[in-house]
Amino acid sequence: MVMCQSCGEFVTATEESGDLVPLSDACPDCGETKFKHIESGRTMDTEET
């Protein structure tokens, strides 16, 4: 699980090649694309390529 950095909504994520990838491109609640993995503190942006 990763948390939306804007509203705090949790989104399911999967691990791919050692990286966490949210299953949604954007938060279903507010549309934000930036997420944070609570356990590691790592942040990710689904819009970054």
C-alpha positions as CSV (number, residue, x, y, z in Angstrom):
1,M,0.0,0.0,0.0
2,V,1.1,3.5,-0.7
3,M,-0.5,6.8,0.5
4,C,-1.5,9.7,-1.6
5,Q,0.6,12.7,-0.6
6,S,-2.2,15.1,-1.2
7,C,-5.2,13.6,0.6
8,G,-3.9,10.5,2.5
9,E,-6.0,8.0,0.6
10,F,-4.3,4.5,0.4
11,V,-3.8,2.8,-2.9
12,T,-2.7,-0.7,-3.5
13,A,0.8,-1.1,-5.0
14,T,2.7,-4.0,-6.4
15,E,6.5,-4.7,-6.5
16,E,8.0,-4.8,-10.0
17,S,11.7,-5.3,-10.5
18,G,12.4,-4.2,-6.9
19,D,10.3,-1.0,-7.2
20,L,6.8,-0.3,-5.8
21,V,4.3,0.6,-8.4
22,P,0.8,1.9,-7.5
23,L,-1.9,-0.1,-9.3
24,S,-3.7,3.2,-10.1
25,D,-2.0,6.0,-12.1
26,A,-3.8,8.6,-9.9
27,C,-5.5,8.7,-6.5
28,P,-9.1,7.6,-6.9
29,D,-10.2,10.2,-4.4
30,C,-8.4,13.4,-5.5
31,G,-6.5,12.6,-8.7
32,E,-3.0,13.3,-7.3
33,T,-0.2,11.3,-8.9
34,K,2.3,11.5,-6.0
35,F,2.4,8.6,-3.5
36,K,4.5,7.7,-0.5
37,H,5.4,4.2,0.8
38,I,4.8,4.5,4.6
39,E,7.2,1.8,5.7
40,S,10.2,3.0,3.7
41,G,9.4,6.7,3.3
42,R,10.1,6.4,-0.4
43,T,8.0,8.7,-2.7
44,M,6.9,8.1,-6.3
45,D,5.2,10.0,-9.0
46,T,3.2,8.1,-11.6
47,E,3.6,10.9,-14.1
48,E,7.4,10.7,-14.1
49,T,8.9,8.7,-16.9
